[in-house]
Amino acid sequence: MQANSFTRAVGAPNPVFTGTITGLKNADVITASYSTTADQTSPAGTYPIIPSVDPSPALGNYAVTLINGTLTVHNWKFRAGWNSAGPRFFQDKFRTSRPTAKKYSLIRFFNPALSQL
């Protein structure tokens, strides 16, 4: 059982975590839950996404290996809107150290279907 990895911006809520369960036989049903120590107030960094197996009578038939995923929290700020059918736009704003410098922006595209930038 492996947790998928995800990326989000600082201040954004955690996505719904998912993962992959392989090797099931005979239509056995095993479900999983996923958790992390990161919450909406967590600073930029990486956090483990920890899978756990929900109790099931079928578990006795398997040797389960749990593989963590990674939640990467970036220090990007949500700046632009998005179209529900298209990519989301994240924007970093920064200034140079000179007070007369112009403000520059860097836009990153986030594909919600892939949960990655």
C-alpha angles and dihedrals in degrees: 000000000000129000115223119237123243140187129213140162125257109271094023120115119256115267121242103275121228137177146176129263114195135179100042116152137192093023090293113172119218121166131197140208126208130208141172137189091233119099134175092282096050117121125240113291142087125295130185119250103214121204122209129185118240113228114274134162088230092064091084088069095059142061100220122209115195118207119190124227125209130245109204113199112199126200091235120129123222106244114154133047126248140220112237089229096048144045124300120237124228120188133199116206121200140160132207118241093258112093092220094053120118121244116255129198133205116199122205123192119227119200106206092197091061096032091224141103 
